[in-house]
Amino acid sequence: MEPGIISLAGGNPDLTALPLNELGQAASRLISAQGAEVLQYGAGSGILPLREELAQLMSTAGVASGPEDILITAGSQLGIELVTAMLCDPGDVILAEAPTYVGAISTFMGLEVAVEHVMCDEDGLIPAELERRITELRAAGRIVKALYTIPNFNNPSGITLSAERRPIIAQICRDAGITVIEDDPYGLVRFEGEHIPAIRSFDDSVIYLGSMSKIFSPGIRIGWLTAPAAVRERLQLLSESAVIHASMLSQHLALAYLRDFDWRATLSKTIDRYRERADALLRALPAALPAGSTWTGPSGGFFVWATLPDGVSADELFDLAVEEGVVFIPGSGFFADGSGARNLRFSFSLEAPDRIREGLVRLGRATARLSSR
Ligand SMILES: Cc1ncc(COP(=O)(O)O)c(C=O)c1O
């Protein structure tokens, strides 16, 4: 990308608060003191002490679990792939929020699984809409296998499923015989309000996907999943056949980070930055987008989702924005059904507040050019 372009596009975490020297020493110690173990093959389930740490971490999301419930994955993206491959045959349907994570859509499409969206409001998935979609799709002869949901600070919408709706969504899916895939990489990246219990805390059959990417590092490629024992065993077989296991060195580094570092203090510093940046973005948006636009106001995560007024195209605005030196992601990639032409996703995770403000001044110029056409 050209220097000078301000990117509100990518969803990269800010890593500047990480204690790199200490992490370097920890990595070096791991290799010099435990090299024969951390550079060797390991167990398909992942190393036990990391599973123990993660089981404890799950209690923040209200999920009681032990290390035996957890499978370490090579990133939650792989978790999505494994769960989909286990549950679905080509032609089956997975329900997902409208809009949803583009990486999940790609996985579903790669496995020839159809994505059908469920409408959301500011409290997330609408239970009555979920029921309606299940009934409608089944009446049309479609086989609906799962609901894929990002309940906390959805990527791309930033919306959180309300606490009240979580047990209702779990119940609807249980009654319909549909597996809930709860993808929660952003749950701990909350800058306002209290943590909300995971959907899995209401129903043990939910498959929960966690990730170290947004609370530590995406480069180490460590995620995990929590699932009922029989399901977890099948997923472990699939994981073993795909990657054998997640990198031993990465697992040990993740373990050292969770066990020996004050990672919650580091995350809290990073979250302070995200809060400031979200605030800078939200304050500047009214002057930058066409009159009549609306947008979400997330209390965590990385993203704000905007909707332009009728007749205004996000792609056209994008082309002008690039000329002005700022980028975001046009919305259509976050839908499997061709919608999203009036939507855009802004990420506030990486740019400093001044750069965000400057980016939105540039976007304002793009908006002015679009409306004078
Ligand atoms: C909703 C969602 N799920 C999964 C992932 C992938 O996470 P990981 O790095 O653990 O593979 C991302 C990454 O941005 C994401 O936004």
The ligand as a Gaussian input file, in Angstrom:
#p B3LYP/6-31G(d) Opt

LIG

0 1
 C      -14.896000     -13.600000      13.484000
 C      -13.540000     -14.173000      13.249000
 N      -13.363000     -15.489000      13.372000
 C      -12.155000     -16.047000      13.173000
 C      -11.062000     -15.274000      12.829000
 C       -9.747000     -15.961000      12.595000
 O       -9.028000     -16.008000      13.791000
 P       -7.670000     -16.816000      13.949000
 O       -6.558000     -15.827000      13.771000
 O       -7.730000     -17.378000      15.338000
 O       -7.642000     -17.882000      12.914000
 C      -11.201000     -13.900000      12.693000
 C      -10.050000     -13.077000      12.303000
 O      -10.130000     -11.923000      12.020000
 C      -12.477000     -13.329000      12.922000
 O      -12.688000     -12.013000      12.803000

